[in-house]
Amino acid sequence: MDNQALAVRRSDAISRGVGVTTSVYAERAENAEIWDVEGRRYIDFAAGIAVVNTGHRHPKVMAAVRDQLDHFTHTCHQVIPYENYIRLAERLNDAVPGDFPKKTIFVTTGAEAVENAVKIARAATNRSAVIAFTGAFHGRTFMGMTLTGKVVPYKTGFGAMMPDVFHVPFPVALHGTTVEDTLGVLDKLFKADVDPNRVAAFIVEPVQGEGGFYEVPRAFMAKLRELADKHGILLIADEVQTGFARTGKLFAMEHYGVHADLTTMAKGLGGGFPIAAVTGRADIMDAPGPGGLGGTYGGNPIGIAAGNAVLDVIEEEALCARADQLGARLKQRLHSLTEAVPQIADIRGPGFMNAVEFNLPHSTTPNPDFTNKVRLRALEKGLILLTCGVHGNVIRFLAPITIQDDVFAEALDILETTLRECAAEA
């Protein structure tokens, strides 16, 4: 069995709509390392797109899952409930920012969490409109892709989107959109297109994921909270990619000093096992009637067991502080290369949710070709990287926060060599 043969089988068997970034087929993984079916080792700077923040197969997560397997694997919580579902909900209610009573529901995917957050917001406000941002990613379900602020590949060919969803520009100073610009568009939107008294929610990623790892400016998040309070609009924080120590806090909203009314989460919560959640103000979460929320696999016992273990690992191993340390080392190395690699336009990101953006040298023109060349060259050298951004000119770094120091140092050396080589050949 080899990668090429598997690629042929995959092409014959699986819809082309399921894209892949590499032609590497995993055989086993441990912490921040993956071995393919041909026995080659890779350092994983993708972590399943911010899923295994606690590393592949963390011993504590695996032990919790094995213990749950010995008890039961599925009852459907709506039929036969179980204690660890309640316990994980209690822990998230305590952990999610906001000094008010909270409640939680569990579902299976990030997109499902977003869908349910919108349902809850509409039920609580008796309003229908939702305002999202350009560059946002909120999933591939119909409401998720409608909220997503990028057409290709997420909306192409799928027909009309869901009604009553509006987009305003995400404030990115690097691209010439200031906080004032965004607020001006929002004001025009309220005057020309949608009465704010008809808006159920704003939905925002504290740090855009697929959009390019741009942070919401603090002044804008404060203003968004102010506008929400003024007009009776709920604020939904999509923490699917930012959650669980990735930004140096358990939740990215902790950086802002303001709270969301509803928080969506998934990815890092399960440490590699499917689980997602919505946590929010108790009165809002109770707006839908019994049976209005849930799902057959929602809060599956295996994912719940993993989620409780992940929270233990983050606390016991101080992963929030470690994320800050790793991110600082990565950004320091990248900053040291700006003279040798003139394509570097920006280096950013809180904690260990970091990115480097590439333009044509000494210009503001995005350089996706150079970006992809870096990704492919790094892969040849055994380092798995992901690109993102509306222009495809950003590399995002999402290694497990538990990555060993020597493996991290090795990865930084590969990254530096790759960047220097690609810049010299440009």
C-alpha positions in Angstrom: 0.0 0.0 0.0 1.4 3.4 -1.0 0.2 7.0 -1.2 -0.1 7.0 -5.0 -2.2 3.8 -5.2 -4.5 5.2 -2.5 -4.8 8.5 -4.3 -6.1 6.6 -7.4 -8.5 4.6 -5.3 -9.7 7.8 -3.6 -10.3 9.5 -6.9 -12.4 6.6 -8.1 -14.4 6.2 -4.9 -15.0 9.7 -3.4 -16.7 12.8 -4.6 -14.3 15.4 -5.9 -16.3 17.9 -3.7 -14.3 16.6 -0.8 -11.0 18.3 -1.4 -7.7 17.3 0.1 -4.6 19.4 0.8 -2.0 16.7 0.5 -1.5 13.2 -1.0 -0.2 11.9 2.2 -2.2 9.0 3.7 -1.9 8.6 7.5 -1.0 5.3 9.1 -0.5 6.4 12.6 0.0 9.6 14.7 1.4 10.6 18.1 1.3 14.1 19.6 2.6 16.4 16.8 3.9 13.7 14.4 2.2 11.6 11.7 3.6 8.6 9.8 2.2 7.8 6.4 1.4 4.4 4.9 4.9 4.4 3.4 6.5 4.9 6.8 7.6 8.5 6.2 7.4 10.9 9.2 5.8 14.4 9.1 5.6 17.1 11.7 1.9 18.2 11.9 1.4 21.9 11.8 -2.3 21.5 10.9 -3.6 19.4 13.9 -6.6 18.4 11.8 -7.4 22.1 11.4 -7.1 23.0 15.1 -8.8 19.8 16.4 -6.0 18.1 18.2 -4.8 21.1 20.3 -3.9 18.5 22.9 -2.0 16.4 20.4 -2.8 13.2 18.5 -3.8 10.4 20.9 -3.1 12.3 24.2 -2.8 9.5 26.8 -5.4 11.1 29.1 -8.0 11.5 26.3 -7.4 8.0 25.1 -7.8 6.6 28.6 -11.1 8.5 29.1 -12.4 7.2 25.7 -11.4 3.6 26.6 -13.1 3.8 29.9 -16.3 5.1 28.2 -16.1 2.3 25.6 -16.2 -0.2 28.5 -19.5 1.3 29.8 -21.6 2.3 26.7 -21.1 4.0 23.3 -24.5 5.4 22.5 -28.0 5.8 24.1 -29.0 9.1 22.5 -29.1 11.6 25.3 -32.7 12.5 24.5 -33.7 8.9 25.3 -31.4 7.8 28.1 -29.3 10.6 29.5 -25.9 10.3 31.2 -24.0 12.1 33.9 -20.8 13.1 32.0 -22.9 15.1 29.5 -24.2 17.1 32.5 -20.7 17.5 33.9 -19.2 18.8 30.7 -22.1 21.2 30.3 -21.5 22.5 33.9 -17.8 23.0 33.1 -18.4 24.9 29.9 -21.1 27.0 31.7 -18.4 28.0 34.2 -15.6 28.5 31.6 -17.3 30.5 28.8 -16.8 34.2 29.4 -19.8 36.1 30.8 -20.8 36.8 34.4 -24.4 35.4 34.1 -26.1 32.0 34.4 -25.5 29.8 31.3 -26.7 26.6 29.8 -25.3 24.4 27.1 -26.3 22.0 24.4 -24.1 19.4 22.6 -24.2 18.6 18.9 -21.6 16.9 16.7 -20.0 19.5 14.3 -19.0 23.1 14.3 -21.5 23.8 11.5 -24.2 22.2 13.5 -23.3 24.4 16.5 -23.6 27.5 14.3 -27.0 26.3 12.9 -28.3 25.8 16.4 -27.0 29.2 17.7 -28.9 30.9 14.9 -32.0 28.9 15.8 -31.7 29.8 19.4 -31.1 33.5 18.6 -34.2 33.6 16.4 -36.3 31.9 19.0 -35.1 34.2 21.8 -35.6 37.4 19.9 -38.5 36.6 17.6 -36.4 38.1 14.9 -35.0 36.5 11.7 -32.1 38.6 10.3 -28.4 37.7 11.0 -25.4 39.9 10.2 -22.0 38.2 9.4 -18.7 39.4 8.0 -16.7 39.1 4.8 -14.0 36.5 5.0 -15.9 34.6 7.7 -16.2 30.8 7.7 -19.1 29.2 9.6 -19.5 25.8 7.9 -20.8 24.1 4.8 -24.5 23.5 5.8 -26.9 25.9 4.1 -27.1 28.4 6.9 -23.3 27.9 7.5 -22.3 28.6 4.0 -24.8 31.5 3.8 -23.1 33.1 6.8 -19.7 32.3 5.3 -18.1 35.4 3.6 -16.4 33.6 0.7 -18.0 32.3 -2.5 -15.3 30.0 -3.9 -15.4 27.1 -3.1 -18.1 27.2 -0.4 -21.1 28.6 -2.3 -20.3 27.9 -5.9 -23.0 25.8 -7.6 -25.3 25.5 -4.7 -28.0 27.9 -5.7 -29.8 30.5 -3.7 -28.5 31.0 -0.1 -30.7 31.3 3.0 -32.7 34.5 3.3 -32.2 37.4 5.8 -28.4 37.1 6.1 -26.3 40.2 5.5 -22.5 40.7 5.3 -20.4 43.7 6.2 -16.7 44.1 5.6 -14.4 42.6 8.2 -12.0 45.3 9.5 -8.5 44.5 8.3 -6.2 47.5 8.3 -3.6 45.6 6.2 -6.2 45.5 3.4 -7.4 49.0 3.8 -10.6 48.4 5.8 -10.6 50.3 9.1 -12.9 49.9 12.0 -14.6 53.1 11.0 -15.1 51.8 7.5 -16.9 48.7 8.8 -19.0 50.7 11.2 -19.9 53.1 8.4 -21.1 50.1 6.2 -23.1 48.7 9.2 -24.8 52.1 9.7 -25.7 52.2 6.0 -27.0 48.6 6.2 -29.3 49.6 9.0 -30.6 52.6 7.1 -30.9 51.0 3.6 -31.4 47.3 3.9 -32.5 45.9 7.3 -34.1 47.5 10.3 -31.9 46.7 13.3 -35.0 45.8 15.2 -35.4 42.9 12.8 -31.9 41.6 13.4 -31.6 38.6 15.7 -27.8 38.3 15.9 -24.3 39.4 14.9 -22.0 36.4 14.4 -18.3 36.9 14.4 -15.1 34.8 14.8 -12.8 36.6 17.3 -10.0 35.5 15.0 -11.1 34.7 11.5 -10.0 31.1 10.6 -10.3 30.3 6.9 -10.4 34.1 6.3 -6.8 34.6 7.2 -6.3 34.6 10.9 -7.2 38.3 11.3 -8.1 39.3 14.8 -11.2 41.4 15.5 -9.8 44.8 16.7 -10.6 45.4 20.4 -12.4 48.7 19.6 -14.6 47.0 17.0 -15.6 44.1 19.4 -16.5 46.7 22.0 -18.6 48.6 19.5 -20.3 45.5 18.3 -21.3 44.7 21.9 -22.5 48.3 22.3 -24.6 48.1 19.1 -26.0 44.7 20.1 -27.1 46.1 23.5 -28.6 49.2 21.9 -30.8 47.3 19.4 -31.6 44.2 21.4 -29.4 42.1 19.0 -27.6 39.0 20.3 -23.8 38.6 19.8 -22.7 35.1 18.7 -19.0 34.3 19.1 -17.9 31.5 16.7 -15.1 29.9 18.7 -15.0 26.7 16.7 -11.4 27.3 15.6 -10.3 29.8 18.3 -11.4 27.8 21.3 -9.6 25.6 23.8 -6.2 27.3 24.5 -5.4 28.0 20.9 -5.1 31.8 21.4 -3.5 31.7 24.8 -6.9 31.7 26.6 -9.4 28.9 26.9 -11.7 31.1 24.7 -10.6 34.0 22.5 -13.3 36.3 23.8 -11.4 36.5 27.0 -9.0 38.8 25.2 -11.7 41.4 24.7 -13.3 42.3 28.1 -16.8 41.9 26.6 -19.0 38.8 26.4 -21.0 37.1 23.8 -24.5 36.0 24.4 -24.0 32.7 22.6 -20.7 30.8 22.0 -20.2 28.1 19.5 -17.4 25.6 19.8 -16.2 22.3 18.4 -12.8 21.2 17.0 -10.4 21.4 20.0 -13.1 20.4 22.5 -13.0 16.7 21.5 -9.2 16.2 21.1 -9.9 14.2 17.9 -13.4 12.9 18.6 -16.5 14.6 17.2 -18.3 16.9 19.6 -19.6 20.5 19.4 -21.5 22.7 21.7 -23.4 26.0 22.1 -23.1 27.7 25.4 -25.0 30.9 26.2 -27.1 32.9 28.6 -29.5 30.6 30.3 -32.7 32.6 29.4 -31.7 32.7 25.8 -30.8 29.0 25.7 -34.2 28.1 27.2 -36.1 30.0 24.4 -36.6 26.9 22.1 -39.2 24.5 23.4 -38.5 20.9 24.3 -37.5 18.9 21.2 -36.5 22.0 19.3 -32.8 21.3 19.9 -30.8 18.1 19.9 -29.9 15.3 17.5 -29.4 11.6 17.6 -25.6 11.8 17.9 -25.6 15.1 19.8 -23.3 14.8 22.8 -22.3 11.2 22.0 -20.8 9.6 25.1 -17.4 9.1 23.5 -17.0 12.7 22.5 -18.3 13.8 25.9 -15.7 11.7 27.6 -13.0 13.1 25.4 -14.2 16.7 26.1 -14.0 16.3 29.8 -10.4 14.9 29.4 -9.4 17.7 27.1 -10.4 20.3 29.7 -8.4 18.4 32.3 -5.3 18.3 30.1 -5.5 22.1 29.3 -5.6 22.9 33.0 -3.0 20.3 34.2 -0.5 21.1 31.4 -1.0 24.8 31.5 -1.6 24.8 27.7 -2.9 28.4 27.6 0.5 29.7 28.8 2.3 27.2 26.5 0.4 28.5 23.5 1.7 32.0 24.3 5.3 30.7 24.6 5.1 28.7 21.3 3.5 31.5 19.4 6.1 34.0 20.6 8.9 31.6 19.4 7.3 31.1 16.0 6.7 34.8 15.4 10.2 35.7 16.5 11.7 33.2 14.0 9.5 34.6 11.2 10.4 38.2 12.1 14.0 37.3 11.8 13.4 36.3 8.2 11.7 39.4 6.9 14.8 40.8 5.2 15.7 37.5 3.5 12.1 36.8 2.5 10.7 40.1 1.1 7.4 38.3 0.3 6.5 38.4 4.0 3.8 41.1 4.3 2.6 40.4 7.9 3.1 38.1 10.8 0.3 37.9 13.3 -2.0 36.0 15.7 -2.6 35.6 19.4 -1.2 32.7 21.3 -0.4 29.8 19.0 -3.0 30.8 16.4 -0.4 32.4 14.1 -0.1 33.2 10.4 2.2 34.7 7.9 0.9 36.6 4.9 2.8 36.8 1.6 2.6 39.6 -1.1 4.7 40.3 -4.1 7.9 41.8 -2.8 7.5 45.4 -1.6 3.9 45.6 -2.7 0.3 45.1 -1.5 -0.5 42.5 -4.2 -1.3 39.1 -2.7 1.1 36.3 -3.7 -0.8 33.0 -3.6 1.7 31.2 -5.9 4.6 31.8 -3.5 2.3 30.8 -0.6 1.5 27.4 -2.2 5.1 26.9 -3.2 6.1 27.3 0.5 3.4 24.8 1.5 4.5 22.2 -1.0 8.2 22.6 -0.4 7.7 22.3 3.4 5.7 19.1 2.8 8.6 17.7 0.8 10.8 18.3 3.8 8.3 16.7 6.2 6.4 19.6 7.6 2.6 19.8 7.0 1.3 23.4 6.6 -2.1 24.8 5.7 -3.0 27.9 3.6 -6.0 30.2 4.1 -7.2 33.7 3.4 -9.6 35.2 0.8 -6.6 35.5 -1.6 -5.0 32.2 -0.6 -1.8 34.1 0.4 -1.7 33.2 4.1 0.0 30.2 5.8 -1.6 29.4 9.2 0.2 27.5 11.9 -1.9 25.2 14.0 0.5 22.7 15.6 -0.7 20.8 18.7 0.0 23.0 21.7 1.5 19.9 23.3 4.3 19.6 20.7 7.6 18.5 22.1 10.3 21.2 22.3 12.7 19.3 20.1 10.1 18.6 17.5 9.0 22.3 17.5 12.7 23.4 17.0 13.0 20.9 14.1 9.9 22.3 12.5 11.1 25.9 12.8 14.3 24.9 11.1 12.4 23.3 8.2 10.2 26.4 8.0 13.2 28.8 7.8 15.0 26.7 5.2 11.9 26.4 3.1 11.2 30.2 3.2 14.8 31.0 2.4 14.9 28.6 -0.6 11.6 29.8 -2.0 12.5 33.4 -1.7 15.9 32.8 -3.4 14.2 31.1 -6.3 11.5 33.7 -6.8 
